[in-house]
Amino acid sequence: MVGSTIHSPRRSTASRRTPTGSPSGTPSTSPGSGESGRASYPRSSLLDGRRQEGRWRRCRRSTAAGCSLTGPRRSSSTGPGCARPIWRCSTWACRTPPTARPGWRWPRGADGLDDDRLELVWAARGAPHLHRRAELTELAAALWPLSDADAARRVAGRIRAGVTKLGTVAFQRTAQAFREVVTTAMDKGAVSRAVTDRIPAELSYDCGPCAARHVSGSLFQQAGLAGGVRLEVSGRGARLAPLADRPPLPTRAAGTAGLVLAYLRLLGPATVADVAGFLGTSATELRAVWPAAELTEVRVDGRRAWLPTDRLDALRGAEPLDGVRLLPTGDPFLQARDRDVLVPDPAHQRELWRMLGNPGALLVDGEIGGTWRARQSGRGRLDLTVTPFTRLSRRAGERIEAEAETVRLARGASAVTVRVESG
């Protein structure tokens, strides 16, 4: 492992990096020093080129995006090291249906994606995610701000000065207000007004469009899990309800390193900044809890990145994927912060990741090859439009038709039509 070279499949040569660190294999500086010095990471490998890393991550993410909510199941198409569905492998559960997993079949008698082990909650960055109910206590502590400065960093907009003044107390007061207010299912707007009445004035602002004063949305959503609330979504409406087993109100962050490892196993190799961006914190704050002793340094296009040491064999043994998948908006495959690895063309990045209204992604043989959107009226016909980045083969077009049927089943539509625009 020390000083080994990982060759790119499309390059005949690869440079070699001199190993660093103490001969004993133990860090020569304390763990958690992050990228501040290579001596902290004696186990090192050189990754020459984007392609090898991208293929492994695509294998991992394609399988992860198709997590099984009905039980473990292996397929010959499954990526390296994916013997278990991702709800067994990672700290958080993914949000997407199991239909993206190669070899998946709709469970007999199933009428949707409900699973009583999961709860929809505001989690990383205050974004809605499905998480395992049994892990919500640990998750709430792991997502808690790492310091007062981190609390201010996580809240953007008009109340940052107030959060800077109060630090983590701003999160504590808001979470406590949730606990006092949400004792039964309530409309989100009603909760916002009641929470606003209970928190310090510097944590709310006068909103012109609403013609009211209310709590900042970013603070409101990031404090929701610690406040013991879950989301109930129906159509475009959202209600908040109390969790059956509310986690204790955190007093400090705990277990954040576990989230770092889960991210790197699913979406690595990655930099400290990549992981920090996903969690909504800063690289400076995250370095304090960076699990250095469990990571190995690799290189991606000359950039230092990190991978759990127990995933090196999967990285070296990554193989190309075969097949077509229609990944939904918000799929874990698309959530990594190093978007240039997944989609090198900046113009294509702008098509896929927009300010509002992102499309789904067309995955062709492990590569993002375009976007797709669907339109449906009630439970009637589903109209699906695919926009490839380049011209598709006839075989890929046939596979898109098969994937469209999976989307129809997931959405409960009576029929589906597919239109592939010229690439």
C-alpha positions as CSV (number, residue, x, y, z in Angstrom):
1,M,0.0,0.0,0.0
2,V,2.7,2.4,0.9
3,G,4.0,4.2,-2.2
4,S,1.9,2.1,-4.5
5,T,0.7,3.4,-7.9
6,I,-2.8,3.1,-9.3
7,H,-2.7,3.2,-13.1
8,S,-5.3,5.0,-15.1
9,P,-7.0,2.6,-17.6
10,R,-6.4,5.1,-20.5
11,R,-2.8,6.0,-19.8
12,S,0.2,3.8,-20.3
13,T,2.3,5.4,-17.6
14,A,1.8,6.8,-14.2
15,S,4.1,8.8,-12.0
16,R,5.1,7.6,-8.6
17,R,4.8,9.5,-5.4
18,T,7.3,9.1,-2.6
19,P,5.7,7.7,0.6
20,T,5.8,9.9,3.6
21,G,5.3,9.4,7.3
22,S,7.0,7.4,10.0
23,P,8.4,3.9,9.2
24,S,6.2,2.3,11.8
25,G,3.1,3.2,9.8
26,T,1.7,5.5,12.5
27,P,1.0,9.1,12.0
28,S,3.9,11.4,12.9
29,T,1.4,14.1,13.9
30,S,-1.9,13.8,15.7
31,P,-4.9,12.6,13.8
32,G,-7.4,15.2,12.6
33,S,-4.8,17.6,11.2
34,G,-6.4,17.2,7.8
35,E,-4.6,18.6,4.8
36,S,-2.2,20.7,6.9
37,G,0.6,18.2,6.4
38,R,1.3,15.0,4.5
39,A,3.1,13.5,7.5
40,S,-0.3,12.9,9.0
41,Y,-1.1,10.3,6.3
42,P,1.7,7.8,6.0
43,R,-0.4,5.4,3.9
44,S,-0.4,7.0,0.4
45,S,-1.2,6.0,-3.1
46,L,-1.0,7.9,-6.4
47,L,-4.1,8.0,-8.5
48,D,-3.1,9.0,-12.0
49,G,-6.1,10.6,-13.8
50,R,-9.8,11.1,-13.4
51,R,-10.9,8.0,-15.1
52,Q,-10.1,5.2,-12.6
53,E,-11.5,7.2,-9.7
54,G,-14.6,8.1,-11.7
55,R,-15.3,4.5,-12.6
56,W,-15.0,3.2,-9.1
57,R,-17.2,6.0,-7.8
58,R,-19.7,5.4,-10.5
59,C,-19.8,1.7,-9.6
60,R,-20.3,2.6,-6.0
61,R,-22.8,5.4,-6.5
62,S,-24.8,3.6,-9.2
63,T,-25.4,0.8,-6.8
64,A,-25.9,3.1,-3.8
65,A,-28.5,5.1,-5.8
66,G,-30.5,1.9,-6.1
67,C,-30.6,1.0,-2.5
68,S,-32.8,-1.9,-1.5
69,L,-35.5,-1.2,0.9
70,T,-36.8,-4.8,0.8
71,G,-33.7,-6.6,1.9
72,P,-30.2,-7.4,0.7
73,R,-29.8,-8.8,-2.8
74,R,-26.8,-9.3,-4.9
75,S,-26.5,-8.9,-8.6
76,S,-23.8,-9.7,-11.1
77,S,-24.0,-6.0,-12.1
78,T,-23.3,-4.7,-8.6
79,G,-20.2,-2.6,-8.2
80,P,-17.2,-3.7,-6.3
81,G,-17.6,-4.1,-2.5
82,C,-21.4,-3.6,-2.6
83,A,-22.5,-6.9,-1.0
84,R,-25.0,-5.0,1.1
85,P,-27.6,-2.4,0.2
86,I,-26.6,1.1,1.1
87,W,-29.1,1.4,4.0
88,R,-26.8,-1.1,5.7
89,C,-23.5,0.4,4.6
90,S,-23.8,4.2,5.2
91,T,-24.7,6.4,8.1
92,W,-27.5,8.0,6.3
93,A,-30.1,6.4,4.0
94,C,-30.5,7.6,0.5
95,R,-33.6,9.3,-0.8
96,T,-34.1,7.4,-4.0
97,P,-36.2,4.4,-5.0
98,P,-34.6,1.0,-5.3
99,T,-35.3,0.8,-9.0
100,A,-32.0,2.2,-10.1
101,R,-30.1,-0.9,-8.8
102,P,-29.1,-3.4,-11.5
103,G,-31.2,-6.5,-11.3
104,W,-33.9,-4.9,-9.2
105,R,-37.5,-6.0,-9.6
106,W,-40.6,-4.3,-8.1
107,P,-41.6,-6.3,-5.0
108,R,-44.8,-8.3,-5.6
109,G,-47.7,-6.5,-3.9
110,A,-45.7,-3.3,-3.3
111,D,-47.6,-0.1,-4.2
112,G,-44.9,2.5,-3.5
113,L,-41.7,3.4,-1.7
114,D,-42.9,3.5,1.9
115,D,-40.7,1.8,4.5
116,D,-41.6,1.9,8.2
117,R,-37.9,1.9,9.2
118,L,-37.3,5.4,7.7
119,E,-38.3,8.9,8.5
120,L,-38.2,12.0,6.3
121,V,-36.3,14.7,8.3
122,W,-34.3,17.8,7.6
123,A,-30.7,16.7,7.8
124,A,-27.4,17.8,6.1
125,R,-27.6,21.5,5.2
126,G,-31.2,21.4,6.3
127,A,-32.2,19.4,3.2
128,P,-34.9,16.7,3.4
129,H,-33.5,13.2,3.5
130,L,-34.9,9.8,4.5
131,H,-33.0,8.4,7.4
132,R,-33.2,5.3,9.5
133,R,-35.4,6.0,12.5
134,A,-33.1,4.0,14.8
135,E,-30.1,6.3,14.0
136,L,-31.7,9.7,14.4
137,T,-30.3,10.4,17.8
138,E,-26.7,9.8,16.6
139,L,-27.4,11.8,13.4
140,A,-28.7,14.8,15.3
141,A,-25.5,15.0,17.3
142,A,-23.3,14.4,14.3
143,L,-24.9,17.2,12.3
144,W,-24.7,19.7,15.3
145,P,-22.4,22.7,14.7
146,L,-18.8,22.0,15.7
147,S,-18.3,25.4,17.3
148,D,-19.9,28.8,17.7
149,A,-18.1,30.0,14.6
150,D,-19.4,26.9,12.7
151,A,-22.9,27.7,13.8
152,A,-22.6,31.2,12.2
153,R,-21.0,29.7,9.1
154,R,-24.0,27.3,8.6
155,V,-26.6,30.1,8.6
156,A,-26.6,32.4,5.6
157,G,-28.5,35.6,5.0
158,R,-29.9,38.3,7.2
159,I,-29.6,36.8,10.6
160,R,-25.9,35.8,10.4
161,A,-25.0,38.6,12.8
162,G,-27.4,37.2,15.4
163,V,-26.1,33.7,15.0
164,T,-22.5,35.0,15.3
165,K,-23.5,36.6,18.6
166,L,-25.3,33.6,20.0
167,G,-23.3,30.7,18.4
168,T,-24.6,27.3,19.1
169,V,-27.2,28.8,21.5
170,A,-29.1,29.9,18.4
171,F,-29.5,26.3,17.3
172,Q,-30.4,25.2,20.9
173,R,-33.1,27.9,21.3
174,T,-34.6,27.1,18.0
175,A,-34.6,23.4,18.6
176,Q,-36.2,23.9,22.0
177,A,-38.9,26.0,20.4
178,F,-39.7,23.2,18.0
179,R,-40.2,20.9,21.0
180,E,-42.6,23.3,22.6
181,V,-44.6,24.0,19.5
182,V,-44.8,20.8,17.5
183,T,-46.8,18.4,19.7
184,T,-49.0,17.2,16.8
185,A,-49.0,17.5,13.0
186,M,-49.0,21.2,12.0
187,D,-48.7,23.2,8.8
188,K,-45.2,24.4,8.3
189,G,-46.2,28.1,8.2
190,A,-47.9,27.8,11.6
191,V,-44.9,26.2,13.1
192,S,-42.6,29.0,11.7
193,R,-44.8,31.7,13.3
194,A,-44.9,30.0,16.7
195,V,-41.1,29.2,16.7
196,T,-40.4,32.8,15.7
197,D,-42.3,34.0,18.8
198,R,-40.1,31.9,21.1
199,I,-36.6,32.6,19.8
200,P,-34.4,35.7,20.3
201,A,-35.4,38.6,18.0
202,E,-32.0,38.6,16.3
203,L,-32.7,35.2,14.8
204,S,-35.7,36.4,12.8
205,Y,-36.1,39.1,10.2
206,D,-38.8,41.2,8.4
207,C,-39.8,39.4,5.2
208,G,-41.2,41.6,2.5
209,P,-43.0,39.0,0.4
210,C,-44.6,37.4,3.5
211,A,-45.3,40.8,5.1
212,A,-44.3,39.2,8.4
213,R,-41.3,38.6,10.7
214,H,-40.1,35.1,10.8
215,V,-37.2,32.8,11.6
216,S,-34.5,32.3,9.0
217,G,-35.3,29.3,6.8
218,S,-31.7,27.9,7.0
219,L,-31.7,28.0,10.8
220,F,-35.3,26.7,11.0
221,Q,-34.5,23.6,8.9
222,Q,-31.1,22.8,10.3
223,A,-32.5,22.9,13.9
224,G,-35.5,20.7,13.0
225,L,-34.0,17.3,13.6
226,A,-32.6,18.4,17.0
227,G,-36.0,19.8,17.7
228,G,-37.5,16.3,17.2
229,V,-39.7,17.0,14.1
230,R,-40.3,15.0,10.9
231,L,-41.7,16.0,7.6
232,E,-45.1,14.9,6.2
233,V,-45.2,15.8,2.5
234,S,-48.3,15.5,0.3
235,G,-48.0,17.0,-3.1
236,R,-46.6,20.5,-2.8
237,G,-47.7,20.8,0.8
238,A,-45.6,20.1,3.9
239,R,-46.5,19.5,7.5
240,L,-44.4,19.0,10.5
241,A,-45.0,16.4,13.1
242,P,-43.2,15.2,16.3
243,L,-41.0,12.2,16.0
244,A,-42.3,9.3,18.1
245,D,-38.9,9.0,19.9
246,R,-37.4,12.5,19.9
247,P,-33.6,12.5,20.2
248,P,-32.1,14.4,23.2
249,L,-31.3,18.0,22.5
250,P,-27.6,18.0,21.6
251,T,-25.2,20.1,23.7
252,R,-22.2,19.5,21.4
253,A,-21.3,17.8,18.2
254,A,-20.5,14.0,18.4
255,G,-19.9,11.5,15.8
256,T,-19.2,13.9,12.9
257,A,-16.2,11.8,11.9
258,G,-18.6,8.9,11.2
259,L,-20.4,11.1,8.7
260,V,-17.1,11.9,7.0
261,L,-16.3,8.3,6.6
262,A,-19.7,7.5,5.3
263,Y,-19.4,10.2,2.7
264,L,-16.0,9.1,1.6
265,R,-17.1,5.5,1.3
266,L,-20.0,6.4,-0.9
267,L,-18.7,9.4,-2.8
268,G,-14.9,9.4,-2.3
269,P,-12.1,10.0,-3.0
270,A,-12.8,13.6,-2.0
271,T,-11.1,16.5,-0.4
272,V,-11.8,18.0,3.0
273,A,-13.6,20.9,1.3
274,D,-15.8,18.5,-0.7
275,V,-17.0,16.8,2.5
276,A,-17.4,20.1,4.3
277,G,-19.6,21.4,1.4
278,F,-21.9,18.4,1.6
279,L,-22.3,18.7,5.4
280,G,-22.7,22.5,5.3
281,T,-19.6,23.3,7.3
282,S,-16.2,24.7,6.4
283,A,-13.0,22.8,5.7
284,T,-11.3,24.7,8.7
285,E,-13.9,23.4,11.1
286,L,-14.0,19.9,9.7
287,R,-10.3,19.4,10.0
288,A,-10.7,19.3,13.8
289,V,-12.6,16.0,13.5
290,W,-11.1,14.6,10.3
291,P,-10.6,10.8,10.8
292,A,-7.0,10.9,9.5
293,A,-6.0,7.5,10.9
294,E,-8.6,5.7,8.9
295,L,-7.9,7.4,5.5
296,T,-5.4,7.0,2.7
297,E,-4.3,9.9,0.5
298,V,-4.7,9.5,-3.3
299,R,-4.3,11.8,-6.2
300,V,-7.1,12.8,-8.7
301,D,-5.8,14.9,-11.6
302,G,-2.9,16.1,-9.3
303,R,-5.3,17.0,-6.5
304,R,-4.9,15.5,-3.1
305,A,-8.0,13.5,-2.0
306,W,-8.8,11.0,0.6
307,L,-10.4,7.6,0.7
308,P,-11.0,5.1,3.6
309,T,-8.2,2.7,3.6
310,D,-10.5,-0.3,3.5
311,R,-11.8,0.9,0.1
312,L,-8.5,0.9,-1.7
313,D,-8.9,-2.5,-3.2
314,A,-12.3,-1.5,-4.5
315,L,-10.7,1.5,-6.1
316,R,-8.0,-0.5,-7.8
317,G,-10.4,-3.2,-9.0
318,A,-13.0,-0.9,-10.4
319,E,-14.5,-2.0,-13.7
320,P,-16.6,-0.3,-16.3
321,L,-20.4,-0.5,-15.9
322,D,-22.9,-1.6,-18.5
323,G,-26.4,-0.4,-18.7
324,V,-28.7,2.6,-18.6
325,R,-30.3,4.2,-15.5
326,L,-32.6,7.3,-15.1
327,L,-31.4,8.8,-11.9
328,P,-33.9,11.1,-10.1
329,T,-33.2,14.6,-9.0
330,G,-31.4,14.5,-5.7
331,D,-30.0,11.0,-6.2
332,P,-26.9,10.4,-4.0
333,F,-24.9,9.8,-7.1
334,L,-25.3,13.5,-8.0
335,Q,-24.7,15.0,-4.5
336,A,-20.9,14.9,-4.5
337,R,-19.2,18.3,-4.5
338,D,-16.5,17.4,-7.1
339,R,-18.9,17.7,-10.0
340,D,-16.1,18.1,-12.5
341,V,-15.3,14.4,-12.0
342,L,-18.8,13.3,-12.9
343,V,-19.5,15.9,-15.6
344,P,-16.3,17.4,-17.0
345,D,-18.0,19.8,-19.4
346,P,-19.1,23.0,-17.6
347,A,-21.9,23.6,-20.0
348,H,-23.3,20.1,-19.2
349,Q,-22.9,20.9,-15.5
350,R,-25.1,23.9,-15.9
351,E,-27.8,21.8,-17.5
352,L,-27.8,19.2,-14.7
353,W,-27.2,21.4,-11.6
354,R,-29.4,24.5,-11.8
355,M,-30.4,27.1,-9.2
356,L,-34.0,25.8,-9.3
357,G,-35.7,22.8,-10.9
358,N,-32.9,20.3,-11.5
359,P,-33.6,17.6,-14.0
360,G,-32.8,13.9,-13.5
361,A,-29.6,12.4,-14.9
362,L,-29.3,9.9,-17.7
363,L,-26.6,7.3,-16.7
364,V,-25.2,5.4,-19.7
365,D,-22.5,2.7,-19.0
366,G,-21.5,4.5,-15.8
367,E,-21.2,7.9,-17.4
368,I,-23.7,10.8,-17.0
369,G,-24.8,11.1,-20.6
370,G,-27.7,13.6,-20.4
371,T,-30.8,14.8,-18.5
372,W,-34.4,13.8,-18.3
373,R,-37.7,15.3,-17.1
374,A,-41.2,13.9,-16.6
375,R,-44.6,15.4,-16.7
376,Q,-47.7,13.7,-15.4
377,S,-51.3,14.7,-14.8
378,G,-52.7,12.9,-11.8
379,R,-52.2,9.2,-12.1
380,G,-52.6,9.3,-15.8
381,R,-50.0,9.2,-18.6
382,L,-46.4,10.0,-17.8
383,D,-44.6,12.0,-20.6
384,L,-40.8,11.5,-20.2
385,T,-38.3,13.6,-22.2
386,V,-34.6,12.6,-22.4
387,T,-32.0,15.1,-23.5
388,P,-28.7,13.4,-24.2
389,F,-25.4,15.3,-24.2
390,T,-24.2,13.3,-27.3
391,R,-25.8,11.0,-29.8
392,L,-27.0,7.8,-28.2
393,S,-26.7,4.3,-29.6
394,R,-29.7,2.3,-30.6
395,R,-29.1,-0.1,-27.7
396,A,-29.1,2.8,-25.2
397,G,-32.3,4.1,-26.7
398,E,-33.9,0.7,-26.2
399,R,-32.7,0.6,-22.6
400,I,-34.2,4.0,-21.9
401,E,-37.6,2.6,-22.9
402,A,-37.2,-0.1,-20.3
403,E,-36.1,2.3,-17.6
404,A,-39.1,4.5,-18.4
405,E,-41.3,1.7,-17.4
406,T,-39.6,1.6,-14.0
407,V,-40.3,5.3,-13.6
408,R,-44.0,4.7,-14.5
409,L,-44.3,2.1,-11.8
410,A,-42.6,4.3,-9.2
411,R,-45.0,7.2,-10.0
412,G,-48.1,5.1,-10.3
413,A,-48.8,6.3,-13.8
414,S,-51.2,4.4,-16.1
415,A,-48.9,4.6,-19.1
416,V,-45.6,6.2,-20.2
417,T,-44.4,7.8,-23.4
418,V,-40.7,8.6,-24.1
419,R,-39.2,11.3,-26.3
420,V,-35.5,11.4,-26.9
421,E,-34.2,14.7,-28.2
422,S,-31.4,14.8,-30.6
423,G,-28.0,15.0,-29.0
